[in-house]
């Protein structure tokens, strides 16, 4: 999709059926470094967030039911 049309932002979940979110994050940031990627995840793990930021994520948000 990113090769076919211009996008301004990628919202990416870490848990997906065919490819892991961290793997896709690495691909997107390598091939399209100007497209910011924001991770939305149910995983509230500091290590995962740090790893994603090092892979090039613009930000990391934890999906939660807390208000």
Chimera marker file (.cmm) of the C-alpha trace (Angstrom):
<marker_set name="trace">
<marker id="1" x="0.000" y="0.000" z="0.000" r="1" g="1" b="0" radius="0.5"/>
<marker id="2" x="2.812" y="2.423" z="0.864" r="1" g="1" b="0" radius="0.5"/>
<marker id="3" x="4.423" y="1.815" z="-2.523" r="1" g="1" b="0" radius="0.5"/>
<marker id="4" x="1.182" y="2.589" z="-4.383" r="1" g="1" b="0" radius="0.5"/>
<marker id="5" x="-0.025" y="5.725" z="-2.636" r="1" g="1" b="0" radius="0.5"/>
<marker id="6" x="1.299" y="8.444" z="-0.431" r="1" g="1" b="0" radius="0.5"/>
<marker id="7" x="0.370" y="8.286" z="3.249" r="1" g="1" b="0" radius="0.5"/>
<marker id="8" x="1.001" y="10.776" z="6.035" r="1" g="1" b="0" radius="0.5"/>
<marker id="9" x="0.995" y="8.395" z="8.979" r="1" g="1" b="0" radius="0.5"/>
<marker id="10" x="0.953" y="4.677" z="9.795" r="1" g="1" b="0" radius="0.5"/>
<marker id="11" x="-0.934" y="3.431" z="12.862" r="1" g="1" b="0" radius="0.5"/>
<marker id="12" x="0.404" y="-0.029" z="13.612" r="1" g="1" b="0" radius="0.5"/>
<marker id="13" x="-0.721" y="-2.722" z="16.038" r="1" g="1" b="0" radius="0.5"/>
<marker id="14" x="1.964" y="-5.132" z="17.259" r="1" g="1" b="0" radius="0.5"/>
<marker id="15" x="-0.213" y="-8.260" z="17.211" r="1" g="1" b="0" radius="0.5"/>
<marker id="16" x="-1.355" y="-9.164" z="13.689" r="1" g="1" b="0" radius="0.5"/>
<marker id="17" x="-2.096" y="-12.492" z="12.007" r="1" g="1" b="0" radius="0.5"/>
<marker id="18" x="0.470" y="-12.645" z="9.178" r="1" g="1" b="0" radius="0.5"/>
<marker id="19" x="3.425" y="-10.521" z="10.236" r="1" g="1" b="0" radius="0.5"/>
<marker id="20" x="4.595" y="-9.251" z="13.596" r="1" g="1" b="0" radius="0.5"/>
<marker id="21" x="4.208" y="-5.546" z="14.219" r="1" g="1" b="0" radius="0.5"/>
<marker id="22" x="7.879" y="-5.102" z="15.103" r="1" g="1" b="0" radius="0.5"/>
<marker id="23" x="8.913" y="-6.763" z="11.837" r="1" g="1" b="0" radius="0.5"/>
<marker id="24" x="6.581" y="-4.538" z="9.831" r="1" g="1" b="0" radius="0.5"/>
<marker id="25" x="7.762" y="-1.482" z="11.768" r="1" g="1" b="0" radius="0.5"/>
<marker id="26" x="11.361" y="-2.239" z="10.814" r="1" g="1" b="0" radius="0.5"/>
<marker id="27" x="10.358" y="-2.642" z="7.154" r="1" g="1" b="0" radius="0.5"/>
<marker id="28" x="8.344" y="0.573" z="7.027" r="1" g="1" b="0" radius="0.5"/>
<marker id="29" x="10.956" y="2.715" z="8.772" r="1" g="1" b="0" radius="0.5"/>
<marker id="30" x="13.699" y="1.339" z="6.530" r="1" g="1" b="0" radius="0.5"/>
<marker id="31" x="11.845" y="1.708" z="3.213" r="1" g="1" b="0" radius="0.5"/>
<marker id="32" x="9.826" y="4.835" z="4.042" r="1" g="1" b="0" radius="0.5"/>
<marker id="33" x="11.818" y="6.804" z="6.647" r="1" g="1" b="0" radius="0.5"/>
<marker id="34" x="9.741" y="9.970" z="6.133" r="1" g="1" b="0" radius="0.5"/>
<marker id="35" x="6.471" y="8.284" z="7.143" r="1" g="1" b="0" radius="0.5"/>
<marker id="36" x="5.911" y="8.441" z="10.902" r="1" g="1" b="0" radius="0.5"/>
<marker id="37" x="4.728" y="5.207" z="12.534" r="1" g="1" b="0" radius="0.5"/>
<marker id="38" x="2.725" y="5.251" z="15.748" r="1" g="1" b="0" radius="0.5"/>
<marker id="39" x="2.376" y="1.951" z="17.589" r="1" g="1" b="0" radius="0.5"/>
<marker id="40" x="-0.984" y="1.150" z="19.213" r="1" g="1" b="0" radius="0.5"/>
<marker id="41" x="-0.690" y="-1.901" z="21.399" r="1" g="1" b="0" radius="0.5"/>
<marker id="42" x="-2.352" y="-3.788" z="24.201" r="1" g="1" b="0" radius="0.5"/>
<marker id="43" x="1.116" y="-4.699" z="25.455" r="1" g="1" b="0" radius="0.5"/>
<marker id="44" x="2.042" y="-2.427" z="28.331" r="1" g="1" b="0" radius="0.5"/>
<marker id="45" x="5.678" y="-3.483" z="28.470" r="1" g="1" b="0" radius="0.5"/>
<marker id="46" x="8.458" y="-0.954" z="28.750" r="1" g="1" b="0" radius="0.5"/>
<marker id="47" x="10.952" y="-3.198" z="26.945" r="1" g="1" b="0" radius="0.5"/>
<marker id="48" x="8.644" y="-3.523" z="23.937" r="1" g="1" b="0" radius="0.5"/>
<marker id="49" x="8.047" y="0.218" z="23.790" r="1" g="1" b="0" radius="0.5"/>
<marker id="50" x="11.780" y="0.966" z="23.961" r="1" g="1" b="0" radius="0.5"/>
<marker id="51" x="12.520" y="-1.631" z="21.280" r="1" g="1" b="0" radius="0.5"/>
<marker id="52" x="9.892" y="-0.097" z="18.974" r="1" g="1" b="0" radius="0.5"/>
<marker id="53" x="11.261" y="3.391" z="19.518" r="1" g="1" b="0" radius="0.5"/>
<marker id="54" x="14.742" y="2.145" z="18.650" r="1" g="1" b="0" radius="0.5"/>
<marker id="55" x="13.307" y="0.583" z="15.483" r="1" g="1" b="0" radius="0.5"/>
<marker id="56" x="12.048" y="4.017" z="14.479" r="1" g="1" b="0" radius="0.5"/>
<marker id="57" x="8.533" y="4.363" z="15.868" r="1" g="1" b="0" radius="0.5"/>
<marker id="58" x="7.433" y="7.958" z="16.291" r="1" g="1" b="0" radius="0.5"/>
<marker id="59" x="5.454" y="7.091" z="19.418" r="1" g="1" b="0" radius="0.5"/>
<marker id="60" x="3.971" y="4.154" z="21.334" r="1" g="1" b="0" radius="0.5"/>
<marker id="61" x="0.473" y="4.169" z="22.855" r="1" g="1" b="0" radius="0.5"/>
<marker id="62" x="-0.983" y="1.460" z="25.059" r="1" g="1" b="0" radius="0.5"/>
<marker id="63" x="-4.619" y="0.583" z="24.359" r="1" g="1" b="0" radius="0.5"/>
<marker id="64" x="-6.392" y="0.395" z="27.674" r="1" g="1" b="0" radius="0.5"/>
<marker id="65" x="-9.878" y="0.301" z="29.097" r="1" g="1" b="0" radius="0.5"/>
<marker id="66" x="-8.874" y="2.542" z="32.012" r="1" g="1" b="0" radius="0.5"/>
<marker id="67" x="-10.416" y="6.003" z="32.058" r="1" g="1" b="0" radius="0.5"/>
<link id1="1" id2="2" r="1" g="1" b="0" radius="0.2"/>
<link id1="2" id2="3" r="1" g="1" b="0" radius="0.2"/>
<link id1="3" id2="4" r="1" g="1" b="0" radius="0.2"/>
<link id1="4" id2="5" r="1" g="1" b="0" radius="0.2"/>
<link id1="5" id2="6" r="1" g="1" b="0" radius="0.2"/>
<link id1="6" id2="7" r="1" g="1" b="0" radius="0.2"/>
<link id1="7" id2="8" r="1" g="1" b="0" radius="0.2"/>
<link id1="8" id2="9" r="1" g="1" b="0" radius="0.2"/>
<link id1="9" id2="10" r="1" g="1" b="0" radius="0.2"/>
<link id1="10" id2="11" r="1" g="1" b="0" radius="0.2"/>
<link id1="11" id2="12" r="1" g="1" b="0" radius="0.2"/>
<link id1="12" id2="13" r="1" g="1" b="0" radius="0.2"/>
<link id1="13" id2="14" r="1" g="1" b="0" radius="0.2"/>
<link id1="14" id2="15" r="1" g="1" b="0" radius="0.2"/>
<link id1="15" id2="16" r="1" g="1" b="0" radius="0.2"/>
<link id1="16" id2="17" r="1" g="1" b="0" radius="0.2"/>
<link id1="17" id2="18" r="1" g="1" b="0" radius="0.2"/>
<link id1="18" id2="19" r="1" g="1" b="0" radius="0.2"/>
<link id1="19" id2="20" r="1" g="1" b="0" radius="0.2"/>
<link id1="20" id2="21" r="1" g="1" b="0" radius="0.2"/>
<link id1="21" id2="22" r="1" g="1" b="0" radius="0.2"/>
<link id1="22" id2="23" r="1" g="1" b="0" radius="0.2"/>
<link id1="23" id2="24" r="1" g="1" b="0" radius="0.2"/>
<link id1="24" id2="25" r="1" g="1" b="0" radius="0.2"/>
<link id1="25" id2="26" r="1" g="1" b="0" radius="0.2"/>
<link id1="26" id2="27" r="1" g="1" b="0" radius="0.2"/>
<link id1="27" id2="28" r="1" g="1" b="0" radius="0.2"/>
<link id1="28" id2="29" r="1" g="1" b="0" radius="0.2"/>
<link id1="29" id2="30" r="1" g="1" b="0" radius="0.2"/>
<link id1="30" id2="31" r="1" g="1" b="0" radius="0.2"/>
<link id1="31" id2="32" r="1" g="1" b="0" radius="0.2"/>
<link id1="32" id2="33" r="1" g="1" b="0" radius="0.2"/>
<link id1="33" id2="34" r="1" g="1" b="0" radius="0.2"/>
<link id1="34" id2="35" r="1" g="1" b="0" radius="0.2"/>
<link id1="35" id2="36" r="1" g="1" b="0" radius="0.2"/>
<link id1="36" id2="37" r="1" g="1" b="0" radius="0.2"/>
<link id1="37" id2="38" r="1" g="1" b="0" radius="0.2"/>
<link id1="38" id2="39" r="1" g="1" b="0" radius="0.2"/>
<link id1="39" id2="40" r="1" g="1" b="0" radius="0.2"/>
<link id1="40" id2="41" r="1" g="1" b="0" radius="0.2"/>
<link id1="41" id2="42" r="1" g="1" b="0" radius="0.2"/>
<link id1="42" id2="43" r="1" g="1" b="0" radius="0.2"/>
<link id1="43" id2="44" r="1" g="1" b="0" radius="0.2"/>
<link id1="44" id2="45" r="1" g="1" b="0" radius="0.2"/>
<link id1="45" id2="46" r="1" g="1" b="0" radius="0.2"/>
<link id1="46" id2="47" r="1" g="1" b="0" radius="0.2"/>
<link id1="47" id2="48" r="1" g="1" b="0" radius="0.2"/>
<link id1="48" id2="49" r="1" g="1" b="0" radius="0.2"/>
<link id1="49" id2="50" r="1" g="1" b="0" radius="0.2"/>
<link id1="50" id2="51" r="1" g="1" b="0" radius="0.2"/>
<link id1="51" id2="52" r="1" g="1" b="0" radius="0.2"/>
<link id1="52" id2="53" r="1" g="1" b="0" radius="0.2"/>
<link id1="53" id2="54" r="1" g="1" b="0" radius="0.2"/>
<link id1="54" id2="55" r="1" g="1" b="0" radius="0.2"/>
<link id1="55" id2="56" r="1" g="1" b="0" radius="0.2"/>
<link id1="56" id2="57" r="1" g="1" b="0" radius="0.2"/>
<link id1="57" id2="58" r="1" g="1" b="0" radius="0.2"/>
<link id1="58" id2="59" r="1" g="1" b="0" radius="0.2"/>
<link id1="59" id2="60" r="1" g="1" b="0" radius="0.2"/>
<link id1="60" id2="61" r="1" g="1" b="0" radius="0.2"/>
<link id1="61" id2="62" r="1" g="1" b="0" radius="0.2"/>
<link id1="62" id2="63" r="1" g="1" b="0" radius="0.2"/>
<link id1="63" id2="64" r="1" g="1" b="0" radius="0.2"/>
<link id1="64" id2="65" r="1" g="1" b="0" radius="0.2"/>
<link id1="65" id2="66" r="1" g="1" b="0" radius="0.2"/>
<link id1="66" id2="67" r="1" g="1" b="0" radius="0.2"/>
</marker_set>
